[in-house]
Amino acid sequence: MILREFLYVDTDKVRAMLAQLAGGVAEEEHETSRKEKRNTVGPRSFAQHLQVTGDERYTQKSLGDAIFPTLEDELESQGLLRDISEEVSHGSEWASGSLKELAPPGSLVRVTAMGSLFDARFTASVFSGFASVALGLQGLGVDFGGASTQSTSARGKSKQPGARPPKRTSVEGERQLEDHIPDFHGPGGADGNSLRSITRVARGVFTPGLHLNLFPLDSGEALIGARLQEGRQYLDSEADILFARYGMERQEWTLVGSIGSYGPEDTSMPDLNFVRPDGAAHRANFAEGINALMKHLGGLGFVDLPQYPGFSVIPFAVYRAIPRNSEALALRG
């Protein structure tokens, strides 16, 4: 039996699929017992008085944590779920294209591989915190070497040098993640402008939100990505709390879900000619042209789309197996 530590469960999707397979989903369990004692008073020939005493016990057991393992077992028993952990660990499967034939889009798969979490919001939060520390230390007179020249002159003018917020350049003044990083000059040549630029790239490559990136190949040439939707069971913590718990290093995760799409191999720049000879717009060509342009950007890796040869997964659940104590098992054996 696998003891799972869940990071994410899409309970709505799991319930819906389990209902299709099993005709319903048990949400709670009732256990009732009743004892009756019958006493009669008076001669049998006369009307008898019936006295009933009973004992009833009610037990309610939440089955929330059992819903996904139940679905996982049911899918496996019906041959609907395929574990492709072994296949994705071989570069030849990716190069030959056989992986796409084995598990086409829409397939239900389970993948166990080394992976890490990423969230552009956490990136901005860390950079903002680093800027705050740098500004605080400068205010205390800490010398950052080459970076101290500008801040030293500024110290005479302001108690918090460089603490002014950056100018907003986003549409309609909407505050973006990078806007939370103030101007500063820190150690190692780090400054507010460079960290804001990195944050802009981060939120473009990975849409703000929690992402699970699996790296089945040591070379890192193939990426299996899943965006974990907020508001689902277990994913109820802030980004900084999740990263404080799980860290940023790669560790073994198991991802179960349906394959969304594979990164397109053809990412050539499209011909955006969608105007008919009569001057009218060709709507189909326009949509296909824009999609092709986005595939081109996806091939460059600069937008949040699967990049060849990787693929995306619509997640049902993400968990890591809790290791058993081998010494305890040996003693039990």
FENQUIKA-V430546 format. One record per helix or strand. SS is the DSSP state (2 for helix, 1 for strand). FROM is the first residue (numbers start at 0). LEN is the number of residues. If there is no record, write none. Layout:
((SS | FROM | LEN) (SS | FROM | LEN))
This chain:
((1 | 3 | 6) (2 | 10 | 12) (1 | 27 | 4) (1 | 36 | 5) (1 | 48 | 5) (1 | 58 | 4) (2 | 63 | 14) (1 | 80 | 3) (2 | 84 | 4) (2 | 90 | 6) (2 | 97 | 5) (1 | 107 | 11) (2 | 119 | 20) (2 | 144 | 11) (2 | 170 | 3) (2 | 176 | 4) (1 | 184 | 1) (2 | 186 | 3) (1 | 190 | 1) (2 | 191 | 14) (1 | 209 | 5) (1 | 223 | 5) (1 | 232 | 1) (2 | 238 | 8) (1 | 250 | 12) (1 | 274 | 1) (1 | 280 | 1) (2 | 282 | 18) (1 | 310 | 11) (2 | 325 | 7))
